[in-house]
């Protein structure tokens, strides 16, 4: 009988990846930072798990790939760690990862028994929400070949893309800059799309190409101040 580890177990392993040490080297964040509890910050009017918890993690199931769990994880970096002090003016920085988990196998089962997931491209767009409505801005955009952009200098790749099956592969991108937005902005939404090829059965060599999408709301707080950027190298690993 096949074992089905819970999504919670997959989430735990994903969070381990985001700790102080990753398979690709020391993380610049030193773990997932919690949002600031500054008493001077106003309550957000834009609902956001990322802002509230200081991190965002989603678990996505697709009918085209039954039994697979696709996980996006986003978190702020040390440059701008206080998510309740992200203001319209100034830059704001985040990092994110993407992995696939074969829930039809146990977390400790041999890797050869798990279905392979290869990530081809990552596309991220953004759109702002303002108090007055109307036209939106796009303070962040990304469209890259995953294997060329990931933090890992030597990802496992094939013609289908880079391996992102846990625990042997993961896409990781650090210190992504969200630029300034208009003064009346109350939030922005990131729309992430990963184009992947998923093995239909472990070892079969047959793959289904699918798109994995996720939206991540991020609150922006009303202030005339500029978002404070810590005095550290933005591109430091």
N, C-alpha and C positions, 0 to 999 in steps of 0.2 A: 504494500500500500504506500502510495506516495505521501510525503508529509507536506503540509502547507503551513509554513511559518507565518505568523501574523504580520500584518503591515507594520505593527508597532516594532517588531524585531527588525524589519528592514529599516525603519526610521532610526532605530538605535544605532545600527551600523553606519548609516549615512551621517549621523551626528558625530560618530567617532572620527570619520574622515575630516570633519571640520574642526577638530580639536587643535591643540598646539602643535601636533606633528602630523603631517599627511604623507602619503606615499611619494609625494613630489618635493618634500622639503618642509622646512619650518613655515608655518602660516604667519602672514603679517598681522593677523588679527589677534593672535594669542587666544583663540577660542571665540565663541559667539558672544559679543558684548550685549549687555542688557541696556535698554533705553534709560536715559537719564530720568531722575525723579525731581528735577529742578522745580521748585515751587513757583517760579516766575513764568513757566510755560503754560500757555492757554490750552484748554482741552481741544483735541482735534475735532473738526466737523466732517472729516473725510475718513470713513472707517477703513482701517488698515491693520492687519495682523503684523505685517513687517514693522510698522511704527510702534505698535503696542508692545510686541514681544521682543523686538530687536533682532528678529529673524523671521524667515518665511520658509516653510517646507510643504510641498504638495505631493500627493500620491495619486497618480493618474493611471486608470485602467482603460484599455481600448478593446472594443470587440474584435478588432483585426488581430490582436495579440493577446488572447486570453491567458490569464495566469502571470502576466508580466506587470510589474509595478515600475512606473517611470517617475523619477524623483528629481524635482528642481529644488534647490536650496539657495536662498539669498540671504545675505547678511551685510551690515555696514562694516567698513574697515576702520582702522585706528585713525585714519585721517579725519573722519567725521563720525565718530561712534555714537553720539547722542541723537537718536532718531527723533526725539521731541524738540530738537533745536535745528531742524532742517527748515530753513527759511527760503523765501523766493529768491533773494539775492545770494550770490556765491555758489561755489561748486559743492556737490555732495557725492560721496564715493561709496560704492558697494562692490561685493564680489559674489560670484555664484558658481554652483556646480550642477552637473547633470549626470545621472546614472540610471541603469536599468537593473531590476532585480527579478530573478526567476522564482516566483513564489511556489512553483510546483516542486521545487527542491528545497532541502534544508539549507540553512545558512552555512553549515559546515560540510555539506556534501562535496565530493570532488568536483572541481571546476569543470572537468570534461563532461559532467552530466548536466550542465546548465546550458540553456539556450544562449547563444551569442547575440549581442546587440551592438551594431556598428553605427556610429553617429557621423553623418556626412556634413551637414551644415547647421549652424545656429543663426537664427535671425531674431532680433529684438527691436521692437519699435516702442514708442512712447507717445502718450497724449495727455495733455493737462486738463484739469477741471478748474473753472474759475467761479467766483461769486456771481459774475454777471452772465455766464454762459458765453455763447458765441464761438468764434474760431479758437482752436487749440494750438498749442505749441508742441514741438518734438525736441525736448532737451537731451534725449539720448537715443542713439540708433546704432545697431550692430548687424552686420551681415558678413559672416566669415565661414571659411572652410575650417571645420572644428580641429582637425589635426594640425593645422598651421597656427592656430591661435591658442590652443590649450597651454596651461602652465607646464605640463609635463614635456620636457625637451625630447623624449623618445617614446611617444605613444605607440601602442601596438596598432598597426594599420593594415588594411587591405584595400582593394579597389572600392569597397563599399563604405569606407571611412575608418574612424578610429574606434577601438573596442571600448565600450562603456558598461560592460556587464560587471556587476559587483561580484567579488571584491578585486578583480584583476584590472579593471579599467574605470576611468572617470574623466569627464571633461571638467576643467576648472579654469575660471577666468577671474583675475584679481583687479582691484582698484579701477573699477569702471566709473567714469565721470558723468554725472548728471549735471548739466549746465544750469545757469540762472534762468528763471522764468519770470513772467509778469507779476507785478505786485499783488494782483488780486487772485493769484493761484492758491487753491486750497488743497490740491492733490494732483497726483499724476498716476497713470496706470501703465505699467510695463506689460507688453504682450510678447511672450517668448514662444518661438516655434523651433522645435528640433526635428530635423528630417533623419529618420533612422531606418535601418534594415534589421528586422527581427527574425531570428532563425525559427522556423515552424516547429522543429523538433531537434533536441540536442544531438549534434553530430550529423544531421541530415544534409547540411550544406544547402538547404532550401530556405529562402528568405522572403519575407513580406515587407515591402517598403511602406512606411506610414509616417504621418506627421503627428508630433506630440506638442500640444499647445497649452499654455497656461497664462493667465493674467494675474498680475501682482499689483494691487493698489498701494500707494505710498502717500502718506499725509504730508502736506506742506503747511507750516504754521505761520500765522499772521504776525509779521514783525518788520520793522524798518531796519533791523540789524542784518548784517551779512553772515551767512552760515560760516561758523568758525572752522578753519582747517588747521589741524594740529601741525606743528612744526617738525614733520618727519618727511623723509623722501617718499613721495607718492608712489614711485615705481619700485620701492624696496620690496623684497620678497619676505 
